[in-house]
Amino acid sequence: MTAIEARSLTKQFSGVPVLDRVTFAVEDGAKIALIGANGAGKSTLLSVLSTLALASSGTFQVGDIEADGDTAALRRKIGVLAHSPMLYEELTPLENLRFFAKLYGVTDGAERAQVLLERVGLWRRRDEATHVLSRGMHQRLAIARALIHRPSVLLLDEPETGLDQDGLALLDEEVLRAPGMTVLAATHMLDRIEAWADGRITLVRGRVATAEGTGVRTAVLEAVQAAAPAAQAVTS
């Protein structure tokens, strides 16, 4: 089953394409690394897939929900970790998670918030203002926020930012290696990819240059796979 499918996604700024006909599919439960140089389009792609930005053309779907369909339902399927932690600095960690739980209609929001704060190691800091927390603690809280509504798909933009070794271990356990969760994560930490990724997509100047490993396919791969049986028939 396909969890994420992008079809000819294009995003332009002032007529300049930042994404150029990006097409790929990620299988349900796959952990895929999104790599490329600065300016390759990784953050823009994740912003479009998370509905934080509109594509200039093309479309995508998450599960069975199209981008131009039920936006609220689509957003309930995805958890987003962007460059900005998307937290309310004047609220406490507990208040932040309860707010986002209510926003997503989580019926056990109070209990869910406590469980996640314990899992990310912030329960003891639950009643402090978020703005006094360190950068690493902000990232831990942002991870909890992304998980609050039990999404099936996670879109992560440099999730390792600000995390120490304990934080990276937490990220691996709770997110990158979480069973059943589909993950598409932009990262520059190439030395860590082998530990968690099933496959990788490489962007070069806004285009899919390569797609490797399991759990991911592109239009090019599909064309090769479709042609293979025909080629075998000719040679046999």
Backbone as JSON, one array per atom type, in Angstrom:
{
  "sequence": "MTAIEARSLTKQFSGVPVLDRVTFAVEDGAKIALIGANGAGKSTLLSVLSTLALASSGTFQVGDIEADGDTAALRRKIGVLAHSPMLYEELTPLENLRFFAKLYGVTDGAERAQVLLERVGLWRRRDEATHVLSRGMHQRLAIARALIHRPSVLLLDEPETGLDQDGLALLDEEVLRAPGMTVLAATHMLDRIEAWADGRITLVRGRVATAEGTGVRTAVLEAVQAAAPAAQAVTS",
  "N": [[0.84, -1.2, 0.0], [0.46, 2.26, -0.75], [1.78, 5.01, 0.98], [2.57, 7.69, 0.69], [2.3, 9.65, -2.16], [3.63, 11.47, -4.75], [2.99, 13.46, -7.57], [4.32, 14.79, -10.28], [5.0, 17.16, -8.91], [5.44, 20.59, -8.7], [7.0, 23.57, -7.75], [7.21, 26.98, -7.82], [9.06, 30.0, -7.37], [8.77, 33.29, -8.01], [8.79, 32.63, -10.71], [10.9, 30.88, -10.88], [11.73, 27.52, -10.76], [11.63, 25.64, -7.83], [10.93, 23.17, -7.03], [10.74, 20.63, -9.41], [8.67, 18.99, -11.25], [8.44, 16.75, -9.5], [8.21, 13.39, -8.76], [7.25, 10.55, -7.04], [6.81, 7.63, -4.95], [6.09, 6.45, -1.7], [6.12, 3.57, 0.2], [3.78, 2.11, 2.51], [4.72, 2.25, 5.87], [7.43, 2.47, 5.34], [10.74, 3.77, 5.85], [12.2, 6.57, 4.82], [14.96, 8.39, 3.7], [15.51, 11.74, 2.82], [17.62, 13.36, 0.79], [20.16, 15.75, -0.23], [21.87, 18.64, -1.56], [22.15, 21.9, 0.05], [19.44, 23.98, -0.79], [18.4, 22.26, -2.64], [15.74, 21.64, -2.59], [14.5, 20.2, -0.61], [13.29, 21.06, 1.87], [11.23, 22.6, 0.84], [9.74, 20.68, -0.55], [8.84, 19.07, 1.61], [7.3, 20.98, 2.92], [5.24, 21.4, 1.09], [4.09, 18.82, 0.98], [3.17, 18.65, 3.57], [1.13, 20.42, 3.62], [1.7, 23.03, 4.28], [2.54, 24.72, 2.37], [1.56, 25.65, -0.94], [1.55, 23.8, -3.97], [2.77, 24.81, -7.19], [2.01, 23.46, -9.43], [0.93, 20.11, -10.3], [0.31, 17.31, -8.06], [-0.44, 15.53, -4.97], [-0.88, 12.73, -2.74], [-1.83, 11.43, 0.44], [-1.99, 8.38, 1.81], [-5.23, 7.48, 1.06], [-6.13, 9.99, 0.54], [-6.44, 12.81, -1.38], [-4.52, 15.75, -2.24], [-6.12, 17.93, -2.88], [-8.42, 17.29, -1.6], [-10.05, 16.41, 1.38], [-8.7, 18.47, 3.49], [-8.39, 18.72, 6.27], [-8.66, 16.06, 7.14], [-6.47, 14.97, 5.85], [-4.38, 16.29, 7.16], [-4.64, 15.18, 9.66], [-3.55, 12.73, 9.28], [-0.84, 13.11, 9.09], [2.25, 13.83, 10.76], [4.26, 16.57, 11.56], [7.54, 17.8, 11.55], [9.22, 20.57, 11.44], [11.7, 23.09, 10.39], [11.23, 25.2, 12.14], [10.1, 24.79, 15.46], [7.39, 25.07, 15.9], [5.89, 25.8, 18.24], [4.18, 27.22, 21.07], [5.66, 29.68, 22.73], [5.08, 30.98, 25.14], [3.49, 29.26, 26.5], [3.43, 26.32, 28.62], [5.23, 23.16, 28.31], [3.34, 21.09, 28.78], [0.9, 22.45, 28.42], [1.19, 23.19, 25.74], [1.1, 20.68, 24.41], [-1.43, 19.76, 25.16], [-2.98, 21.71, 23.96], [-2.48, 21.26, 21.19], [-3.42, 18.68, 21.02], [-6.16, 19.08, 21.45], [-6.67, 20.63, 19.21], [-6.39, 18.77, 17.17], [-8.42, 17.09, 17.78], [-8.05, 15.01, 19.61], [-9.19, 12.66, 21.76], [-8.28, 11.66, 24.21], [-6.53, 13.6, 25.17], [-5.2, 14.8, 27.47], [-4.08, 12.61, 28.83], [-2.56, 11.53, 26.76], [-0.73, 13.62, 26.32], [0.74, 13.56, 28.71], [1.91, 11.0, 28.57], [3.56, 11.3, 26.28], [5.28, 13.41, 27.04], [6.65, 12.15, 29.09], [7.9, 10.16, 27.61], [9.65, 11.64, 25.97], [11.28, 12.73, 27.82], [10.61, 15.08, 29.25], [8.81, 15.42, 31.29], [9.32, 16.33, 33.9], [9.76, 18.97, 33.42], [7.37, 20.01, 32.74], [5.72, 22.13, 33.59], [7.04, 24.48, 33.2], [7.71, 27.55, 31.44], [7.82, 27.35, 27.92], [9.71, 28.89, 26.6], [11.99, 28.98, 28.18], [13.3, 26.65, 27.85], [16.0, 24.62, 26.59], [17.58, 24.47, 23.29], [17.72, 21.81, 22.44], [15.76, 20.67, 24.08], [13.52, 21.99, 23.13], [13.38, 20.75, 20.63], [12.84, 18.12, 21.38], [10.31, 18.5, 22.51], [8.96, 19.35, 20.24], [9.01, 17.01, 18.77], [7.29, 15.45, 20.33], [4.96, 16.97, 19.95], [4.54, 16.51, 17.21], [3.75, 13.89, 17.31], [1.42, 13.79, 18.76], [-1.23, 13.34, 17.85], [-1.27, 10.79, 16.96], [-0.24, 10.16, 14.25], [-0.03, 8.52, 11.02], [1.89, 8.97, 9.18], [5.03, 10.55, 9.05], [6.6, 13.62, 8.47], [9.64, 14.96, 8.3], [11.95, 17.53, 8.88], [15.22, 17.86, 8.94], [15.47, 16.44, 11.53], [17.33, 15.9, 13.51], [18.36, 18.23, 14.52], [19.81, 20.15, 17.04], [19.84, 18.13, 18.93], [21.36, 16.14, 21.47], [23.45, 13.23, 22.13], [21.81, 11.53, 23.66], [19.35, 12.57, 22.93], [19.33, 11.98, 20.2], [19.24, 9.21, 20.31], [16.72, 8.94, 21.42], [15.17, 10.03, 19.33], [15.64, 8.1, 17.34], [14.47, 5.81, 18.52], [11.77, 6.53, 19.13], [10.78, 7.61, 16.8], [12.23, 7.39, 14.16], [12.69, 4.66, 13.95], [10.29, 3.6, 14.59], [7.91, 1.06, 14.63], [5.69, 0.36, 11.93], [5.22, 3.02, 11.32], [5.25, 5.45, 8.76], [7.92, 7.21, 7.39], [9.32, 10.16, 6.12], [12.17, 11.81, 5.86], [14.14, 14.64, 5.77], [17.62, 15.03, 5.75], [20.97, 15.91, 6.72], [22.76, 14.35, 7.92], [24.41, 12.04, 6.9], [25.87, 9.87, 7.77], [24.29, 8.59, 9.57], [22.17, 7.47, 8.27], [22.12, 4.79, 7.38], [21.47, 3.4, 9.65], [18.76, 3.67, 10.09], [17.19, 4.07, 7.76], [15.18, 2.69, 5.16], [15.33, 3.28, 2.51], [16.34, 5.84, 0.13], [15.81, 9.12, -1.18], [17.19, 11.24, -3.53], [17.5, 14.62, -4.11], [18.25, 16.92, -6.67], [18.75, 20.1, -7.57], [15.97, 20.56, -7.4], [14.84, 18.35, -8.62], [14.07, 14.81, -8.73], [16.81, 12.91, -8.46], [17.88, 10.37, -7.88], [16.49, 7.31, -6.61], [16.77, 5.03, -4.14], [17.03, 1.77, -2.61], [14.59, 0.04, -0.53], [11.0, 0.35, -0.41], [10.48, 2.71, -1.72], [9.69, 4.32, -4.79], [10.03, 5.63, -8.12], [8.84, 7.46, -11.04], [10.61, 6.79, -13.07], [11.69, 4.36, -12.17], [9.36, 2.81, -12.19], [8.81, 2.74, -14.91], [10.98, 1.27, -15.85], [10.55, -1.16, -14.52], [8.1, -1.89, -15.66], [8.85, -2.28, -18.26], [10.51, -4.46, -18.14], [9.26, -7.15, -18.17], [8.39, -7.22, -20.84], [10.79, -7.03, -22.23], [12.0, -9.42, -21.49], [10.29, -11.21, -22.72], [10.82, -10.76, -25.4], [13.47, -11.61, -25.64], [13.31, -14.27, -25.0]],
  "CA": [[0.0, 0.0, 0.0], [1.22, 3.5, -0.84], [1.49, 5.97, 2.04], [2.76, 9.03, 0.12], [2.53, 9.65, -3.61], [3.76, 12.79, -5.37], [2.87, 13.34, -9.01], [4.73, 15.99, -11.02], [4.94, 18.34, -8.04], [6.27, 21.71, -9.1], [6.84, 24.78, -6.95], [8.01, 28.08, -8.36], [9.12, 31.29, -6.7], [9.11, 34.32, -9.01], [9.02, 31.97, -11.98], [12.04, 29.96, -10.81], [11.28, 26.27, -10.14], [12.37, 25.09, -6.7], [10.61, 21.76, -7.27], [10.52, 20.5, -10.85], [7.99, 17.74, -11.64], [8.86, 15.7, -8.56], [7.31, 12.24, -8.77], [7.74, 9.37, -6.31], [5.85, 7.02, -4.03], [6.66, 5.81, -0.52], [5.25, 2.51, 0.66], [3.32, 2.16, 3.9], [5.66, 1.74, 6.86], [8.83, 2.64, 4.93], [11.52, 4.87, 6.42], [12.93, 7.08, 3.66], [15.78, 9.59, 3.88], [15.48, 12.71, 1.73], [18.93, 14.0, 0.86], [20.49, 16.69, -1.3], [22.59, 19.83, -1.11], [21.33, 23.05, 0.42], [18.79, 24.56, -1.96], [17.94, 21.22, -3.57], [14.28, 21.59, -2.58], [14.02, 19.26, 0.41], [12.35, 21.72, 2.79], [10.05, 23.0, 0.06], [8.95, 19.47, -0.79], [8.17, 18.69, 2.84], [6.28, 21.99, 3.19], [4.1, 21.13, 0.21], [3.45, 17.57, 1.4], [2.52, 18.86, 4.87], [0.09, 21.43, 3.36], [2.12, 24.34, 4.74], [2.75, 25.5, 1.15], [0.82, 25.14, -2.09], [2.32, 23.53, -5.18], [2.4, 25.59, -8.37], [1.3, 22.49, -10.27], [1.09, 18.75, -9.82], [-0.5, 16.99, -6.89], [0.05, 14.43, -4.15], [-1.86, 12.19, -1.82], [-1.36, 10.7, 1.61], [-2.97, 7.3, 1.89], [-6.24, 7.61, 0.02], [-6.63, 11.37, 0.56], [-5.78, 13.69, -2.33], [-4.16, 17.07, -1.73], [-7.25, 18.85, -3.07], [-9.6, 16.7, -0.97], [-10.34, 16.82, 2.76], [-7.42, 18.91, 4.05], [-8.35, 18.4, 7.7], [-8.41, 14.62, 7.26], [-5.09, 14.74, 5.42], [-3.49, 16.76, 8.23], [-4.7, 14.24, 10.78], [-2.73, 11.57, 8.94], [0.59, 13.43, 9.07], [2.91, 14.58, 11.81], [5.24, 17.43, 10.9], [8.63, 18.39, 12.32], [9.83, 21.51, 10.51], [12.83, 23.83, 10.95], [10.65, 25.84, 13.31], [9.43, 23.76, 16.27], [5.94, 25.32, 15.88], [5.41, 25.74, 19.61], [3.83, 28.5, 21.68], [6.73, 29.87, 23.71], [4.58, 31.43, 26.43], [2.82, 28.13, 27.14], [4.3, 25.27, 29.14], [5.19, 21.96, 27.46], [2.07, 20.39, 28.97], [-0.14, 23.26, 27.78], [1.37, 23.08, 24.29], [0.61, 19.39, 23.91], [-2.88, 19.71, 25.34], [-3.57, 22.58, 22.93], [-2.44, 20.59, 19.89], [-4.33, 17.53, 21.11], [-7.51, 19.6, 21.23], [-6.73, 21.08, 17.82], [-6.54, 17.58, 16.32], [-9.56, 16.3, 18.22], [-7.61, 13.83, 20.35], [-10.13, 12.54, 22.88], [-7.54, 11.41, 25.45], [-5.43, 14.54, 25.04], [-4.44, 14.99, 28.7], [-3.29, 11.4, 29.06], [-1.59, 11.43, 25.67], [0.3, 14.62, 26.57], [1.6, 13.07, 29.78], [2.69, 9.87, 28.05], [4.59, 11.77, 25.36], [6.28, 14.17, 27.8], [7.48, 11.16, 29.77], [8.72, 9.47, 26.6], [10.71, 12.52, 25.46], [12.11, 13.18, 28.94], [10.3, 16.45, 29.65], [7.71, 15.47, 32.25], [9.71, 17.16, 35.04], [9.75, 20.38, 32.99], [6.07, 20.2, 32.11], [5.04, 23.35, 34.01], [7.88, 25.65, 32.93], [7.43, 28.18, 30.15], [8.61, 26.72, 26.86], [10.82, 29.74, 26.14], [13.18, 28.8, 29.0], [13.9, 25.37, 27.52], [17.14, 24.64, 25.66], [17.26, 24.12, 21.89], [17.46, 20.38, 22.37], [14.46, 20.39, 24.7], [12.52, 22.43, 22.15], [13.25, 19.72, 19.61], [12.14, 16.99, 22.01], [8.9, 18.87, 22.63], [8.42, 19.36, 18.88], [8.78, 15.6, 18.41], [6.05, 15.07, 21.01], [3.86, 17.64, 19.25], [4.3, 15.83, 15.94], [3.18, 12.57, 17.57], [0.3, 13.91, 19.69], [-2.49, 12.85, 17.28], [-1.03, 9.43, 16.45], [-0.24, 10.15, 12.78], [0.53, 7.33, 10.37], [2.99, 9.44, 8.32], [5.81, 11.64, 9.63], [7.4, 14.42, 7.56], [10.63, 15.53, 9.21], [12.96, 18.37, 8.25], [16.41, 17.88, 9.79], [14.99, 16.15, 12.89], [18.44, 15.78, 14.47], [18.8, 19.57, 14.92], [19.82, 20.51, 18.46], [19.78, 16.97, 19.82], [22.6, 15.5, 21.89], [23.44, 11.79, 21.86], [20.6, 10.96, 24.25], [18.24, 13.01, 22.09], [19.37, 11.22, 18.95], [18.75, 7.87, 20.64], [15.27, 9.1, 21.56], [14.64, 10.2, 17.98], [15.68, 6.8, 16.68], [13.55, 4.86, 19.14], [10.38, 6.96, 19.11], [10.34, 8.12, 15.49], [12.84, 6.87, 12.94], [12.58, 3.2, 13.9], [8.99, 3.21, 15.14], [7.27, 0.09, 13.74], [4.42, 0.73, 11.33], [5.17, 4.44, 10.97], [5.9, 5.86, 7.51], [8.76, 8.38, 7.67], [10.1, 10.81, 5.07], [12.97, 12.73, 6.66], [15.28, 15.33, 5.17], [18.74, 15.0, 6.68], [22.35, 16.06, 6.25], [23.6, 13.42, 8.69], [24.46, 10.86, 6.05], [26.47, 8.75, 8.48], [23.27, 7.95, 10.39], [21.07, 6.97, 7.45], [22.11, 3.33, 7.3], [20.93, 2.85, 10.88], [17.3, 3.72, 10.19], [16.46, 4.25, 6.5], [15.0, 1.6, 4.21], [15.71, 3.79, 1.2], [16.63, 7.27, 0.1], [15.52, 9.91, -2.37], [18.14, 12.34, -3.68], [17.06, 15.76, -4.93], [19.28, 17.78, -7.25], [18.12, 21.27, -8.2], [14.52, 20.44, -7.43], [14.38, 17.14, -9.31], [14.48, 13.53, -8.17], [17.96, 12.4, -9.2], [17.92, 8.93, -7.66], [15.7, 6.71, -5.53], [17.45, 3.77, -3.88], [16.58, 1.0, -1.46], [13.24, -0.5, -0.56], [9.94, 1.2, 0.11], [10.34, 3.94, -2.49], [9.79, 4.15, -6.23], [9.82, 6.84, -8.91], [8.3, 7.19, -12.37], [11.65, 6.13, -13.85], [11.74, 2.96, -11.74], [8.15, 2.15, -12.65], [8.94, 2.51, -16.35], [11.93, 0.16, -16.02], [9.89, -2.38, -14.08], [7.06, -2.23, -16.62], [9.48, -2.71, -19.51], [11.26, -5.69, -17.94], [8.6, -8.35, -18.71], [8.37, -7.16, -22.3], [12.14, -7.33, -22.7], [12.22, -10.84, -21.29], [9.5, -11.93, -23.73], [11.5, -10.62, -26.69], [14.71, -12.38, -25.64], [13.06, -15.7, -24.74]],
  "C": [[0.87, 1.25, 0.0], [0.79, 4.48, 0.24], [1.57, 7.4, 1.54], [3.0, 8.88, -1.37], [2.54, 11.08, -4.12], [3.77, 12.62, -6.88], [3.15, 14.69, -9.67], [4.63, 17.26, -10.18], [5.94, 19.39, -8.49], [5.96, 22.9, -8.2], [7.78, 25.84, -7.48], [7.94, 29.29, -7.44], [9.62, 32.31, -7.72], [9.49, 33.68, -10.34], [10.17, 30.99, -12.0], [11.59, 28.68, -10.1], [12.21, 25.83, -9.0], [12.13, 23.58, -6.64], [10.21, 21.63, -8.73], [10.0, 19.1, -11.17], [8.43, 16.55, -10.78], [7.79, 14.61, -8.49], [7.96, 11.08, -8.03], [6.6, 8.82, -5.47], [6.62, 6.33, -2.91], [5.66, 4.79, 0.0], [4.91, 2.65, 2.14], [4.35, 1.52, 4.83], [7.12, 1.92, 6.52], [9.45, 3.86, 5.62], [12.46, 5.37, 5.33], [13.67, 8.36, 4.0], [15.7, 10.45, 2.62], [16.76, 13.52, 1.8], [19.16, 14.89, -0.36], [21.19, 17.89, -0.71], [21.62, 20.91, -0.64], [20.74, 23.67, -0.84], [18.28, 23.55, -2.96], [16.43, 21.11, -3.62], [13.68, 20.71, -1.51], [12.96, 19.89, 1.32], [11.08, 22.14, 2.07], [9.15, 21.81, -0.2], [8.18, 19.06, 0.46], [7.08, 19.69, 3.21], [5.04, 21.77, 2.34], [3.35, 19.89, 0.67], [2.7, 17.73, 2.73], [1.43, 19.92, 4.81], [0.44, 22.8, 3.93], [2.42, 25.27, 3.58], [1.98, 24.84, 0.02], [1.77, 24.9, -3.26], [1.86, 24.45, -6.3], [1.64, 24.73, -9.36], [1.64, 21.1, -9.77], [0.26, 18.52, -8.58], [0.17, 15.88, -6.09], [-1.11, 13.88, -3.34], [-1.16, 11.47, -0.69], [-2.39, 9.63, 1.91], [-3.95, 7.43, 0.74], [-6.8, 9.02, -0.08], [-5.8, 12.23, -0.38], [-5.53, 15.06, -1.71], [-5.31, 18.06, -1.84], [-8.54, 18.3, -2.46], [-9.83, 17.28, 0.42], [-9.02, 17.18, 3.46], [-7.3, 18.56, 5.53], [-8.05, 16.93, 7.93], [-6.98, 14.29, 6.87], [-4.13, 15.13, 6.54], [-3.52, 15.84, 9.44], [-3.84, 13.01, 10.53], [-1.24, 11.83, 9.11], [1.03, 14.14, 10.34], [4.07, 15.31, 11.19], [6.27, 17.94, 11.91], [9.41, 19.25, 11.34], [11.06, 22.15, 11.14], [12.4, 24.58, 12.19], [9.93, 24.78, 14.13], [7.92, 23.92, 16.34], [5.32, 25.11, 17.26], [5.05, 27.14, 20.08], [4.76, 28.71, 22.88], [6.22, 30.28, 25.09], [3.84, 30.33, 27.19], [3.85, 27.16, 27.7], [4.28, 24.09, 28.17], [3.86, 21.22, 27.57], [0.93, 21.14, 28.29], [-0.04, 23.19, 26.27], [0.76, 21.78, 23.78], [-0.89, 19.26, 24.08], [-3.59, 20.58, 24.29], [-3.61, 21.86, 21.59], [-3.31, 19.34, 19.89], [-5.76, 17.96, 20.86], [-7.7, 20.02, 19.79], [-6.99, 19.92, 16.88], [-7.71, 16.7, 16.75], [-9.19, 15.01, 18.92], [-8.45, 13.72, 21.62], [-9.45, 12.3, 24.22], [-6.33, 12.33, 25.52], [-4.58, 14.71, 26.29], [-3.53, 13.8, 28.98], [-2.2, 11.24, 28.0], [-0.43, 12.4, 25.87], [1.26, 14.14, 27.65], [2.5, 11.94, 29.29], [3.84, 10.36, 27.18], [5.67, 12.58, 26.09], [7.19, 13.24, 28.58], [8.42, 10.48, 28.78], [9.86, 10.33, 26.08], [11.54, 13.13, 26.58], [11.84, 14.58, 29.43], [9.2, 16.54, 30.71], [8.06, 16.36, 33.46], [9.71, 18.65, 34.7], [8.39, 20.8, 32.46], [5.4, 21.53, 32.43], [5.89, 24.6, 33.86], [7.49, 26.25, 31.58], [8.35, 27.59, 29.09], [9.82, 27.56, 26.48], [12.08, 29.59, 26.99], [13.9, 27.49, 28.67], [15.05, 25.54, 26.54], [16.68, 24.27, 24.25], [16.95, 22.63, 21.77], [16.13, 19.99, 22.98], [13.32, 20.86, 23.81], [12.29, 21.34, 21.1], [12.55, 18.48, 20.15], [10.64, 17.27, 22.11], [8.23, 18.9, 21.26], [8.16, 17.95, 18.39], [7.48, 15.12, 19.05], [4.84, 15.7, 20.34], [3.52, 16.93, 17.96], [3.6, 14.48, 16.12], [1.85, 12.62, 18.31], [-0.98, 13.27, 19.16], [-2.36, 11.48, 16.63], [-1.07, 9.37, 14.92], [0.33, 8.84, 12.24], [1.73, 7.67, 9.5], [3.69, 10.59, 9.02], [6.66, 12.29, 8.55], [8.36, 15.25, 8.41], [11.69, 16.31, 8.45], [14.13, 18.55, 9.21], [16.04, 17.6, 11.25], [16.08, 16.07, 13.94], [18.87, 17.12, 15.06], [18.7, 19.77, 16.43], [19.87, 19.34, 19.42], [21.17, 16.46, 20.19], [22.48, 13.99, 21.65], [22.21, 11.11, 22.46], [19.37, 11.34, 23.43], [18.17, 12.26, 20.78], [18.87, 9.79, 19.18], [17.23, 7.88, 20.8], [14.6, 9.22, 20.2], [14.58, 8.87, 17.25], [14.59, 5.88, 17.21], [12.09, 5.25, 18.93], [9.86, 7.3, 17.71], [10.92, 7.32, 14.34], [12.73, 5.36, 12.82], [11.24, 2.7, 14.41], [8.29, 2.26, 14.18], [5.93, 0.59, 13.23], [4.31, 2.16, 10.88], [5.88, 4.67, 9.64], [6.65, 7.16, 7.77], [9.43, 8.85, 6.38], [10.85, 11.94, 5.76], [14.12, 13.31, 5.86], [16.41, 15.37, 6.19], [20.05, 15.28, 5.97], [23.28, 15.07, 6.95], [23.64, 12.07, 7.99], [25.03, 9.64, 6.77], [25.46, 8.0, 9.34], [22.19, 7.24, 9.57], [20.98, 5.45, 7.47], [21.45, 2.7, 8.52], [19.41, 2.83, 10.91], [16.56, 3.7, 8.86], [16.38, 2.96, 5.69], [15.47, 2.01, 2.82], [15.97, 5.27, 1.27], [16.22, 7.87, -1.24], [16.52, 11.06, -2.4], [17.57, 13.39, -4.6], [18.28, 16.54, -5.4], [18.57, 18.88, -8.02], [16.62, 21.06, -8.42], [13.97, 19.23, -8.14], [14.84, 15.89, -8.57], [15.61, 12.98, -9.04], [18.05, 10.88, -9.1], [16.94, 8.55, -6.56], [16.26, 5.31, -5.33], [16.85, 3.08, -2.67], [15.16, 0.5, -1.63], [12.25, 0.52, -0.02], [9.73, 2.49, -0.64], [10.45, 3.62, -3.96], [9.52, 5.5, -6.9], [9.22, 6.45, -10.25], [9.32, 6.46, -13.23], [11.72, 4.65, -13.48], [10.54, 2.18, -12.24], [8.23, 1.82, -14.13], [9.88, 1.34, -16.62], [11.28, -1.16, -15.65], [8.82, -2.84, -15.07], [7.66, -2.78, -17.91], [10.16, -4.07, -19.37], [10.55, -6.93, -18.47], [8.58, -8.38, -20.23], [9.74, -7.51, -22.88], [12.44, -8.81, -22.57], [11.48, -11.66, -22.34], [10.19, -11.89, -25.08], [12.72, -11.52, -26.76], [14.49, -13.87, -25.45], [12.55, -16.41, -25.98]]
}
